[in-house]
Amino acid sequence: MTPPAATASTFAVSCRGLVKRYPDVLAVDGLDLDVRAGECFGLLGPNGAGKTTTVEMLEGLTVPDAGTIELLGRRWGKGDDRALRQQLGVQLQETKLSEKLTVRETVRLFRSFFETGREVDQVLDLAGLQEKRAARVGKLSGGQKQRLALACALVGDPRLLFLDEPSTGLDPQARLRVWEIVEEFKARGGTVILTTHYMEEAARLCDRVAIIDHGRIIALDTPAALIASLGASQIVSFIVDGELAERELAALPGVRVVTRQAPSWVLSVDQAGATLPTLIALLEGRGLRMDALSTHQATLEDVFVHLTGRGLREQ
Amino acid sequence: MNSRQPGGGRRAGALAELTRARILEFVREPEAVFWVFVFPVLMAVALGIAFRSQNGGRTAVALLESGPPAARAELEARLRASPQLDVKILDEEAAALALRKTRVEVIVALDADAAVPGDGAPPPLAYRFDGARAEGRAARLLVDDVVQRACGRADAVAARDEDAPRHGARYIDFLIPGLIGLNLMGSGLWGIGFSVVIARTNKLLKRLAATPMRRGDYLLSIALSRLLFLGLEVAAIAGAGRVLFGVEVAGSLALLGLVSLLGALSFGGIGLLVAARPRTVEAVSGWMNLVQLPMWLLSGTFFSYERFPEFALPFIRALPLTALNDALRGVMNDGLGLGALWAPVLILLAWGLVGFGVAVRIFRWQ
């Protein structure tokens, strides 16, 4: 791993005013980003928020309609794109690698594109694919395919790694293995930009998270600071079978934020145990019946709900 | 920790790896192997059998059952005495059907009230044949000649036959080079078109475009991987022709190889061009058929394109499959050298270079 060059900027990625317009939608609407060398930066948002478009513009695969991008001190289209690509590792959403090749043949092919890089077998070890080295790609499980995609992204020993929804569709155990591979890369000092709509993934891997909605950044901070911005540590959500005023709920002890996410009410509270009895008393006094009550520790999802009034997995 | 690319320059490494991957993908696809190797050989066998010289080269004649039995028996004996005729005795209906199906070329009929031979002159005959077919006209002349001589006609001029069949003049000799050409076109276009479009649909092209791979290397590897199979393809068809039908290569094998190579590269370039933009397999299939159809019809694979009107010939000769077929026949049938084949060779080169050059410029990576 080459240490980051001592340039004026310590940012691995820096972009200003990125815009991408498709015929039917404004996918990215004036986005600014600064990603520090060595950090893992997450783009968190629902499907269609513009995460993939943003990442593909950074990767030089999609040309922005407006805005500037600087990666590792270079820009796309200045005649040294291939030199820049030597330093990038990319995992795209939904790439289907050739099913007829074996795991090792596939990694070996990707290795051949890079001037310098890691040994094929070393990367297979890292991705936990050594025992599948002779298996055809078509025979792999979803988790193994995803680890192969990571191996192909890592075999060039990149300084900057782009991961687009690296664990979507994987079971929890397969997801954990993907995370371990990304953590190994981070430990080597690499910079990561990843998109996800799983808040656990963002919370575990990312040093900083930008929450994206409708092509814009609506919040940017460390996961802990974003959660703290709710001003509360626990979330209470429930449904009632009648009318309630927001200010009635806001007046309950320990309630910091009230969000209406129909049909549910969502309260951000300091202590669920302190708030619940008064909530139940309020509802009984009004003759309302409570349904689907749940409480949990606040997560990035709650931050998103608070900011947009919608869940991450809703449209 | 880090390793440099083992052995030689990096460029050659990536191109070699891409080509290797393409070859592995192909040989692991049993259907592709069937279409490229087995199908053309089966086609050559079927056509070779259908168009083989039937009846050991004899002309099929139907003699009607009608007429006085004694006269008919004498006529039958005269016809059967000729080694050039294959005589069948049929009734009116069966004979008419056989003529329509070209199982016989001419029907010989005695008049029903014909006088019995021995009473004087032989009884009059009628020939029925398809005057529009050269085979029909030839059969009529042959049968008449046999009958007239048997009945005592003397030749006015002494003539002898010098039967010297020209090398490579049979239909199968004409067909085998055409099948090689057709197969090089088919495998070049389908083999490249489908795999490129599937890689595009699977976003594999986009993934490759995100690496420092030289984009020209990818396209070149596709054309190069075709070369390995080319030799096997040509050998399969030419070998089947040789073993099953005795089709010889009159010219040099090296030149046959060179012409096949040019043909494969030419259709490789055209295949890349056709596959440069389409996003779906359906779309690329349509384009492939559109490109191939005129060549299937016009390029003289199954029959000579010289039958088309004079004004169309320059256009037909400019088609890549026509040029390839002409060059292959020049080598296999006529034993020509490279100097005599410069025109089709230049046409093939031009198609290949233009196809590849344009494909590289307009290629859609995502």
Boltz contact constraints between the chains, C-beta under 6 A:
constraints:
  - contact:
      token1: [A, 59]
      token2: [B, 210]
      max_distance: 6.0
  - contact:
      token1: [A, 61]
      token2: [B, 210]
      max_distance: 6.0
  - contact:
      token1: [A, 82]
      token2: [B, 212]
      max_distance: 6.0
  - contact:
      token1: [A, 85]
      token2: [B, 212]
      max_distance: 6.0
  - contact:
      token1: [A, 86]
      token2: [B, 212]
      max_distance: 6.0
  - contact:
      token1: [A, 90]
      token2: [B, 210]
      max_distance: 6.0
  - contact:
      token1: [A, 92]
      token2: [B, 207]
      max_distance: 6.0
  - contact:
      token1: [A, 94]
      token2: [B, 203]
      max_distance: 6.0
  - contact:
      token1: [A, 95]
      token2: [B, 203]
      max_distance: 6.0
  - contact:
      token1: [A, 95]
      token2: [B, 207]
      max_distance: 6.0
  - contact:
      token1: [A, 96]
      token2: [B, 202]
      max_distance: 6.0
  - contact:
      token1: [A, 98]
      token2: [B, 25]
      max_distance: 6.0
  - contact:
      token1: [A, 100]
      token2: [B, 25]
      max_distance: 6.0
  - contact:
      token1: [A, 100]
      token2: [B, 28]
      max_distance: 6.0
  - contact:
      token1: [A, 101]
      token2: [B, 21]
      max_distance: 6.0
  - contact:
      token1: [A, 109]
      token2: [B, 17]
      max_distance: 6.0
  - contact:
      token1: [A, 109]
      token2: [B, 21]
      max_distance: 6.0
  - contact:
      token1: [A, 112]
      token2: [B, 13]
      max_distance: 6.0
  - contact:
      token1: [A, 112]
      token2: [B, 14]
      max_distance: 6.0
  - contact:
      token1: [A, 112]
      token2: [B, 17]
      max_distance: 6.0
  - contact:
      token1: [A, 113]
      token2: [B, 14]
      max_distance: 6.0
  - contact:
      token1: [A, 113]
      token2: [B, 211]
      max_distance: 6.0
  - contact:
      token1: [A, 113]
      token2: [B, 212]
      max_distance: 6.0
  - contact:
      token1: [A, 113]
      token2: [B, 213]
      max_distance: 6.0
  - contact:
      token1: [A, 115]
      token2: [B, 10]
      max_distance: 6.0
  - contact:
      token1: [A, 116]
      token2: [B, 2]
      max_distance: 6.0
  - contact:
      token1: [A, 119]
      token2: [B, 3]
      max_distance: 6.0
  - contact:
      token1: [A, 157]
      token2: [B, 2]
      max_distance: 6.0
